[in-house]
Amino acid sequence: MARRIDGIKEIMKDITNELVVCNIGVPTKELFQVKDRSRNFYMIGSMGLVESIGLGLALSQEETVVVIDGDGSLLMNMGSLITTSHNQCDNLIWIVINNGAYGSTGNQTTYMADMDLVQIAKDSGFENAYEFSQINFKEILDSNKCTFIEYKLEAGNSDAPVIDLSPDEVRDRFMSEIQK
Amino acid sequence: MDSSEAIFKGLKDAGIDFIVSVPCANLKKLLIMIDEDDTITHIPVSREEEGLGICAGAYMAGKKTGILMQNSGLGNCVNALCSLYELYSFPLVMIMSHRGTEGESIIGQVPMGKATPDILKAINLEYVKPESIKEAYETVKNSWTKTTKDKKAFSILLEIPYWKLKED
């Protein structure tokens, strides 16, 4: 089975002009290595808040926002499932990579490992909730529908290096892309 | 202008157009006024920290952002204030109903009421405690300019006596 970095490669194959907001820790480093771009926002701190940042972006401008979240991080902000489902934006695609592990801290098992996140999302009010392997992601990107996606992967980190951008640089280049 | 109207008018005159909230009894009237204003996006949130994430995204998309909450919610925000707001120098106006202050009837509010100013000091954030309706209006009106100039969150603590002030 594939690991997180393989999943990020799959996601980024289909990404063109979308704004991407990526979760703290190794996921951001892996995204940076797979495909750095000004339209990526690397969330370097504040575990749990990546979906919240994505929701704020999607509510406030028209471009499509893709959130790359993780199962351990979602556990920290489960309320975001309900808040997002009550404020669904057509331009928001929320991917939760579920590898059942706190990857960045040594792959400790999370309580999400054997949970059905698609069902949880449906029960939370998401009409469009899918498992990544069951969909054509490119079609979802073009669907203009608020969508929740669980991406089941194996635990494990690549050796992606630390991001060599300051937080100010990450913020400024991302904001200048939005304001274009 | 009463105590709630002063905050509302201050927010409008500051140009704040995106507000997240967790309710407090003292914010009841203000929250209704914000809900009824079509020019302000109001997102009730499940937890204050989540609201800070939403405001960070909205700010990057060009919104002028604020949170309305009870001071108890500050405890839920500390990590986001440091590892999101300080890290990226995001602005934010935080308007807090400061419970556990003079006249508090619920004993459970007292410990966090006492700790609130010290928590803000510990993470190097400025706050103001307006004592009159006019001072509250002026402080809120100038709050967005201040938070963007300082490049850090700015808090307005509204203690229990503030909400009991007679109209100005």
HADDOCK unambig.tbl for C-alpha pairs under 7 A between the chains (distance, minus, plus):
assign (segid A and resid 45 and name CA) (segid B and resid 83 and name CA) 4.79 0.50 0.50
assign (segid A and resid 45 and name CA) (segid B and resid 84 and name CA) 5.81 0.50 0.50
assign (segid A and resid 46 and name CA) (segid B and resid 79 and name CA) 6.39 0.50 0.50
assign (segid A and resid 46 and name CA) (segid B and resid 80 and name CA) 5.33 0.50 0.50
assign (segid A and resid 46 and name CA) (segid B and resid 83 and name CA) 5.27 0.50 0.50
assign (segid A and resid 46 and name CA) (segid B and resid 84 and name CA) 5.60 0.50 0.50
assign (segid A and resid 49 and name CA) (segid B and resid 50 and name CA) 6.33 0.50 0.50
assign (segid A and resid 49 and name CA) (segid B and resid 53 and name CA) 5.43 0.50 0.50
assign (segid A and resid 52 and name CA) (segid B and resid 50 and name CA) 5.92 0.50 0.50
assign (segid A and resid 52 and name CA) (segid B and resid 53 and name CA) 4.79 0.50 0.50
assign (segid A and resid 52 and name CA) (segid B and resid 54 and name CA) 4.64 0.50 0.50
assign (segid A and resid 53 and name CA) (segid B and resid 53 and name CA) 4.62 0.50 0.50
assign (segid A and resid 53 and name CA) (segid B and resid 54 and name CA) 4.71 0.50 0.50
assign (segid A and resid 53 and name CA) (segid B and resid 56 and name CA) 5.88 0.50 0.50
assign (segid A and resid 53 and name CA) (segid B and resid 57 and name CA) 4.30 0.50 0.50
assign (segid A and resid 54 and name CA) (segid B and resid 57 and name CA) 6.04 0.50 0.50
assign (segid A and resid 55 and name CA) (segid B and resid 54 and name CA) 6.01 0.50 0.50
assign (segid A and resid 55 and name CA) (segid B and resid 57 and name CA) 6.99 0.50 0.50
assign (segid A and resid 56 and name CA) (segid B and resid 54 and name CA) 4.14 0.50 0.50
assign (segid A and resid 56 and name CA) (segid B and resid 55 and name CA) 5.94 0.50 0.50
assign (segid A and resid 56 and name CA) (segid B and resid 56 and name CA) 6.92 0.50 0.50
assign (segid A and resid 56 and name CA) (segid B and resid 57 and name CA) 4.30 0.50 0.50
assign (segid A and resid 56 and name CA) (segid B and resid 58 and name CA) 4.41 0.50 0.50
assign (segid A and resid 57 and name CA) (segid B and resid 57 and name CA) 4.40 0.50 0.50
assign (segid A and resid 57 and name CA) (segid B and resid 58 and name CA) 4.94 0.50 0.50
assign (segid A and resid 57 and name CA) (segid B and resid 61 and name CA) 5.83 0.50 0.50
assign (segid A and resid 60 and name CA) (segid B and resid 58 and name CA) 5.50 0.50 0.50
assign (segid A and resid 60 and name CA) (segid B and resid 61 and name CA) 5.81 0.50 0.50
assign (segid A and resid 61 and name CA) (segid B and resid 61 and name CA) 6.08 0.50 0.50
assign (segid A and resid 79 and name CA) (segid B and resid 46 and name CA) 5.65 0.50 0.50
assign (segid A and resid 83 and name CA) (segid B and resid 45 and name CA) 6.20 0.50 0.50
assign (segid A and resid 83 and name CA) (segid B and resid 46 and name CA) 6.67 0.50 0.50
assign (segid A and resid 167 and name CA) (segid B and resid 87 and name CA) 6.45 0.50 0.50
assign (segid A and resid 167 and name CA) (segid B and resid 88 and name CA) 5.39 0.50 0.50
assign (segid A and resid 168 and name CA) (segid B and resid 88 and name CA) 5.87 0.50 0.50
assign (segid A and resid 171 and name CA) (segid B and resid 88 and name CA) 6.74 0.50 0.50
assign (segid A and resid 175 and name CA) (segid B and resid 60 and name CA) 5.56 0.50 0.50
assign (segid A and resid 175 and name CA) (segid B and resid 61 and name CA) 6.96 0.50 0.50
assign (segid A and resid 178 and name CA) (segid B and resid 61 and name CA) 6.41 0.50 0.50
